[in-house]
Amino acid sequence: MSGIHLDHGAALQALSRLLLDGEEQHRRHLSTRPALPVAALGRDFAAHGAQIAAMLHRVHDTGRERIDALRTTAESAAAQVRVFGDIDKHLGAHLRGVH
């Protein structure tokens, strides 16, 4: 016996919660965009305002990419847990039949 034990149900529940949290974060993140009017920094700083606004948009887009990556990873992990569970179940049935 290897001593390895994976509670498939608990793992899938945890990943399901992670997916739900990821969906909520994704929804919230997409509900707003950074808004910095170039004029807010004053006439003499319009170029700086445009650079700062562009930077804020890049930061926001990077945040979305990270949330999307988390969601994709959680979905992939859940798929792997299901595969592992199926293999474990079939192997267990096979071993019980051998003994």
Residue pairs with C-beta under 8 A, 6 or more apart in sequence:
6 81
6 84
6 85
6 88
8 81
8 82
8 84
8 85
8 88
11 81
12 78
12 81
12 82
15 74
15 77
15 78
15 81
16 78
18 70
18 74
19 71
19 74
19 75
19 78
22 67
22 70
22 71
22 74
23 71
25 67
26 64
26 67
26 68
26 71
29 60
29 63
29 64
29 67
30 64
33 57
33 60
34 53
34 56
34 57
34 59
34 60
36 49
36 52
36 53
36 56
37 49
37 53
38 46
38 49
38 50
38 53
39 46
39 49
40 49
41 48
41 49
41 52
